[in-house]
Amino acid sequence: MSRIIITDLTRFSNREILCTAGIDTDTGQCIRPMPYLKANRCKELNMLPGAILTGEFTRPQNIESPHVEDMNYTSLTYNGQCESEEFRNLLSGSAYQTIEGGFALELEDRQKHIPRESAPERSLITIRVEPHGIRIVQDQYDETKIKTHITDASGREYSFLSITDLGLHSYAVSTSRTIVIVVWLLNT
């Protein structure tokens, strides 16, 4: 049995499923449970980042980069939320300083798209960003969407990145007043 702590709950256009990902607390490996979890089940459990899941995780036979995190599961159970200190330590221990370092590739300035033939080593990373290095804005073409601008530790800027995080997105679009978002960031 493996124990993972969920770090990501990502929404899809198909609102019936959620992409979840977490870190195995023994190995530090990032795991994306497959098949995707049902959104209504996650809501029933009040599953949030920091949720503890246990189960048997096995690598699919036909796994290809960058989706090396994908793992089939059996006997998956929800075991409540971890303590905030454990969550912070988990994120800190798995965070990369730069986007290029996290994906193990080189990007051109302002490049956001990675061609299929240049697949990175992984598809999910946690990045450490200083508070002044992140800005969240409403999409100027679609008010139901929000975007982020990030400057990583190398000084490289990434603009207008989509935010698919379920919790942050739900909060931001549920209010008609000025969006005030508190972002928990790791200090370097």
N, C-alpha and C positions, 0 to 999 in steps of 0.2 A: 504494500500500500504506500502510495506517495501522498504527501501533503503539499498542496500549493496554496499560495495566498494570491487572490485575484488583484491584479493591478489595473486592469482595463476592462471596461464594459463599453462596447462600441455598437452604435445603432446602425442599422441597414435601412435601405428603402423598404424592404420587407419587414414591417414592424413586428412580425410574429417571432422573429429570432434575434438573438444578440450574439455578437462575437465577444467571447471572454478570453482573457489571457492572464496568466499568473506565473509566479516564480516558485519552483520547487524548493522548499526550505532546506532540504538536505544537499541538493546538488547545485543550486543556483541557476538551473536551466529554466529558460522561458518555455512555457507550455500553453498552447492554444487547444483547449478541449474540442474535439470533433466527434460527432456532428455538433453544430451550433446548439446552444441551449435555447429553450423556448422562453420568450420574453415574459409571458404570464407567470411561468414558474419562478423566474428570477424576482419578479415583482412580489409574488406570494411570500417569498423568503426574505424580502427586503434586502436582497443581495446588493452590496455596494463594494467598491474597491476596499480591500482589507478582508473580504470574506475568505474563510478557510474552507477549502474543498479537499476531500480525500478520495482516492480511487486508484484503480489500476490503469496506467497510461502505457500505450504501446505505439511505436512508430509505424505509420502506414508503410506498405511495401514500396509504393511508387512516389515517395516524397522527393521533391526537387527544390533547389534554391529558388526563391528566397524563403519559402514557407517551411523551414526546418522546425518551426515551433509546433506545427500541427501534430496532434497526438490523439489517437482513438482512445476512448475510455470505456471502462465498465465499473460497476459498483460505485458510481460517483455519489458522494454524500456531502451535504452542506453542514458545517460544524460551527456556525456562528462567525463572529468578527474577531480578528486578532487585535491585540493591544496596539495603540498608536505608536509606541516606541518600536515595537517589532516591525510595523509597517514602514516606518521611517528608515530603520536600519536596512530593511530589505530593498527599498528603493535606492538608498544611498549606495549599497553594495553592488547594485546592478546597473547603476547609471554610467553613461558615457559622457565625456566632456564635449565631444563634437558629433555632429551628424555624420560626417565622413568617417570618423573613428568607429562609431556605432555600427554603421553599415559596411565598414571595411571597403571603401571605394573612394575614388576621387571624383569630385563634381566641378563643373564649370561655375563661375560666378552666376548667381541667381538661378541655377538649374534646380528644378523641382521634380522633373520627370526622369525616371531611370529606364532606359530601353530594355526590353525583354532579354536581348542577347547579352546584356551587361548585368545580369541579376546579382544583387548584393548577397552577402553571406547569410543574412537573416532578414525577416520582414518586420520585426517589432523591436523597438529599443526604448529605453528610458533615457532621457537626456537631462543633464544638469544645466539649468539656466539661471543666471543671476536675475534678481527682480527687475532690473532696468533693461533686461534683454528679452522681455516678452510684452506683447501688446495684443489685446483682443479687440476686434472691430466687427461691426455688423457688415454683412455683404451688401454692397451698394446696389446690386441687381436683384437680390432676393432677400427680403427682410426676415425670412424664416431661417436663414443661414448665418453663421458667424465664422470668422476667419481669424487666424493668428499670424503675427509677425514675430519671428524669433531671431535673436542674434546668439550664436553659440560661443563657446570659449575661444574659438579661433578668430572670432570677429566676423565670421561669415554670416550674412543676413539671408533669411528665408522668409519671403513675403507671401501673404494671402494663402496660407495653408488651410485646408479645410479642417474644421473641428468636428469630429464624429463621436467624441466622448459623450455617452448618454447623459450623465448627470449634469455636466457643464452646459451642454446644449439645451437640455430641458429647462434648466434654470434661466438661461439667457433668453430663450424665446417665450417664456411664460410671463414675462413682465413687459409692460408697455412703457414704463418709465426708464430713465437712464440706467443702463446696465452697470452695476457695480459688482465686480467679481473679485473674490479673494482667491489668489492662487498660492497654494502651498509650494514653496520652492526650497530646494536643498541648498544650503550654503556650502561653498567650497572650502 
